[in-house]
Amino acid sequence: MDYKIGDVYKNEAFPNRVSTIIDISPKVDYDGGLSCFVMDNTNGEIAFSVEYEMQLKEWCEKINSELPKYESLSKEELQRLAKYQIGQTYLHTESPDLRYTIISISPVKDTHNQLSYFCEVQDNSGDIWYDVHSGGDMDRVLKEI
């Protein structure tokens, strides 16, 4: 992968957004690529998403950018604030064949004052891919096993 944690890039599909890679998946997905947990900054509004290696190669360009600095929550604050913990696995309520395992938590809250969760998703066939959910989405669509 040509990208690493801390790299800043622009996606041609979202010209007003600048994204920073904050984590990279520990495994390749079913397409054979890695996935990145990214912090998106759109005119000062913070959100979190996932970018797949193929998307980075085809639609994204690394840039040099002076983004506003943010202070990450401490590990203790994250433990206290995070309703969901790294390593926990959940079932999707609308697709119970999907298992979501949390592998990373956003270092800051988003514009809606929520943490986001980088999840490894596995279906019954064993295929793996990665997804990001905010705390509100986690509450709505996932249940603990």
Secondary structure, 3 states (H helix, E strand, C coil): CCCCCCCEEEECCCCCEEEEEEEECCCCCCCCCCEEEEEEEECCEEEEEEEEHHHHHHHEEECCCCCCCCCCCCHHHHHHHCCCCCCCEEEECCCCCCEEEEEEECCCCCCCCCCEEEEEEECCCCCEEEEEEEHHHHHHHEEEC
